[in-house]
Amino acid sequence: MLKRKRPKMLRKRRIMDVGAVRRRIKRNVAVMKLHRRQRNFQTILHTEQQNEAAC
């Protein structure tokens, strides 16, 4: 039996989908890091405010 070639559009779309998924993952990781940084900053501020209130 002859082997059928895969249509070019499917191949091209798959490459684009992979790129989109990678971009989405990259964005999610960046957002996650940002939130973590904000939370750490908030806890530092919170502890400083508690220390000032206790004094």
N, C-alpha and C positions, 0 to 999 in steps of 0.2 A: 504493500500500500504506500501511496505517496504521502509524504509529510506535508501538512498544510502550514503555510506561513501565518503568523499572527498578524492581524491588521495593524497598520502603523498607528492609527489613532489611539487604539487601546494602549499600545506601548508608550506613546507620548503622554497620554493622560495619567498613566500610572506614575511616570516620573514626576509629573506636576503634583500629583497627590502626595507622593513621598516628601517633596519639598514643602508642601503646605503643612503636613503633619510635623515635620521637623521644626518649621517655624513656630507652630503652635506650642510644641513642647518647650522650645527655647523661651517663648514668651511666658509660659506658665512657670518655668523655673525662675525667670527673672522676677516675676510677681511674687513668687513664694519667698525669694531672698529678701525682697523689699519689705514684705510684711514682717518677716522675722526680724529685720533690722529695726522696723518701727516698734515692734513689741519690746525688743531689748531696750530701746531708747526710752520707751514709756516706763518700763520697770525701773530704770536708773533714775528717771525724774521722780517717780513715785517714792522711791526710797529716800531720795534727797529731801523731798517735801515732808516726809514723815520724820526724818531726823531734825529738820528745822522746827517742826511743830513740837517735838519732844523737848527741845532745848529751852 
